Amino acid sequence: MNRTSTALFALVGISVFVSWFMTRRGDLGPAAGSQCLAHGDCRPNERCVVVPKGDGFATFGHCGEVCTDDAACLNGWKCFSWVDDKGFLSPARGQAAELPRVRACAHHAVLGKKE
């Protein structure tokens, strides 16, 4: 093989390795606290917390870890009770009492109080 062929072969090999490496990194899932529209957009131990604006349009939320109290939350987030309905978590305000509730971490500014 001449020098050009060797360089081309090496470049292709490096490209394949980098592509494989980046693909494997994608298996880790989204970063904690990333934006979401449904639970499927979050890591397995997280839920999508959405506070609807009430205008009927899709509203992005943030992935928050399931929790039992504030100590389980990172970055100063708080543990709130949410209604688990329609594939995401939303505030319990005005929701039917029989809907399932889940506690998940969210930024304290999302709600003014714990529920």
N, C-alpha and C positions, 0 to 999 in steps of 0.2 A: 504494500500500500504506500502511496505517496503521502507527503505531508498534508496536503489539502484533504484527502480522504480521511486521514487519521483525526484531524481537527474537526471535521464534519461529524464523524462517528462519535467523538467525545462530546460534542455539543448536543447531539441528539440524546445521548445517554444521560447527560446532566439534565436536560429538559424533561425527560421521562421521570427521573428521580424527583425533581422538584414538583412536578405535577402530582406524582403519587403522594409525596409528603404533604402537599397542600390539601389533597383530597382526604387524607387520613385525619388531618386537623379538623376538618369539617364534621367528623363524627362526634366531636365534643359538644356540639350544639351551640345555641346562642349564648352570649355572655349574660351573666346574672344582671337582672334589672333591665334587660333589653326590651324594646317595644314589641307589642304583640296585638293580635286581634282575637286569638283564641288560645286555649290551653296547649294545643299542638305546636304553637310557635315558641314554647318555652321548654326548658329542661324538664326531665321526668319528675323531679322533686319540687317543681314550681308550678304556679297557676297564673293565668293571665288576669290581672286586676284592671278592670275598666270602669271609669266613672263616666257614664253617658252624659252628653251635653243636653239631651232632650230634643235635638233638632231632627232626629231620624236618620242621620248619616252615621256611617261607621266611625267609631272613635277608637284611636289607638290607646292601649293601656301599657302597663309595664309588668314584666314577669316578676313575681314575688314568691319567696319560699313559703311553704306551709309551715305554720308556727303554732306554738301553744301560749307564748307570752313574748313580751318585748325583748327579753334577753336572747331569744332565738334569732332575732333580726340583726342584720349588719348595717353599717353606714348610718346609724342613727334612725333607721326606719322603725316603724311601730307595728305591732301585731293587731290587726283588725278582724272583725267578724264580717264575712261577706256572704251574699246569696250566690249559690252555684247554680246558674241557670243559663241556658243558651250557649254553652261552651266557653263561658268566661265567668269571672266573679264580678259582681257589682254591689253597690251599697244596698243595705237591707231596708233603707227608707222606703216606706210605702209598699213593700213587697209582701206577698202572702206568707203567713207564719209557717205554713207546711212545707215551703221550699227548703231544700237542704242548705245548711250553713257550713262554711269552711273558714278557718282562720288562716290568714296569709299576711306576709309582710308587705307594707306599702310605705311610701314616703309620708311623713306625718302631716304634710300640707294637703294630702288628698282629701282627708276628712278632718273636720275641726275637732272631732271627739271620737272616742272609742265607742263601739257598739257592742 
